[in-house]
């Protein structure tokens, strides 16, 4: 899969991305401007313009802190900065460096990120 990056407040953040139908479908949407908000003091979420493919991925996941995921029921890209446990509908997409996740965690509600390929 092509690499993806997030650009937030001039900072370019690269992630380690897995190769799944969902990650490839997300890459196909780039470039894309996303607006993130905090959810439950555990994660940052941004609505996607459409549902992503989930062919061949597990029906749920237990993301770790610093993971990037897709929550299919709500069509959102999720940046996990705490352990949220297993949920059906979560697809793990990639992983961010802890320092990058700390930077994203500290962003105010409504911050924008540009998702793009290098």
N, C-alpha and C positions, 0 to 999 in steps of 0.2 A: 504494500500500500504506500502511496505517496506520504511523505511527512506532512504534518500539520503543525501550525504554530498559532499562538494567540498573541496579539499585540494589545497591550493595555497601558495607557498613559505613557506611550513611547517606549515601553519595555517589551522586547520580543521574548516570548516564552515558548520554548520547544518542549515537546513531550515525546516519550517513547510510546509509539502507537502499535497496537496489535493489528493483525491482518484478519479482519472479519467482514462479513457482508455489511454490518452496521458501520464500521469504521470507514469502509470504502464509500458507502453511501453518504456519510457525513463529508468526506473529502470532496465528493461531487458537488456539494453545495457551496464550496468556497469560490471566491471570497464572500464572506458573510459577516455582517455586523450584528453582534448579539448584545443584549442588555441583561446583565446579571443582577440578581437580588439574593439576599441571604434567606435561607430556609431553615428554620428551627435551630439556629446556632450550630449547625452541623455541616452545611454545604452551601455552595453558591449554585443557583440554577438560572438557566436562560431558555426561553421558549424557542423552539425551532419552527421554521415555516411550514414543515410537513413532517409526517411520520417517517422514520428511517427503516430500512429493510432490517429484518431480524432473522433471515433464513440461516439455519445452521448454527445459531448461537444458543447457549443454555437458556432455560426459561426464567432464570433468576441468578442473582449473585450476591456475595457478601463483600462489597468493596472495602478496601483498606484506605486509611488516610493517604492523601496525595494521588488517589486514583481519579481518573476522568471516566465518567460513565454516561450512559443514555438511559433515562427512565421512560420506557415505552408508553405506559398508560397516560402520562402527561405530556409526552413529546418534548422533553427537556434534556438539554445537555447539563451534566452535573459535575461540579468540582468538589470532591469530598475532602474536607479537612479534618473530620473526626470519623470514628468507626460508627457506622449506622446499623450494622447487622445485615442479615440476609433479607432480601425482598424479592418477590416475584416481579418480573418486568425490568429488572436492572440488567444492563449489558455493560460489562467492563470494556472500555475502549483504549485506555492508555494510562500513563503514569507521569506525574510531574515531579520535578525536583522539590524537596521539602522547602527550600528557600523561596522558590517561585510560588508554591502554594500558600506560604505565609504571607507573601505580598498580595496575592489574590484575596485571601481571607480578610485582610485588613482594608480592602476597598469598600467604599460606601455602597449602599443599595443604589441600583440604577447605573452602575459603572458599565461602560461599553468596552467590548473586546472585539477585535477583528480576527476572525478565523480565516487563515489563508494557507496556501501551500508555498514553500520557498521558491 
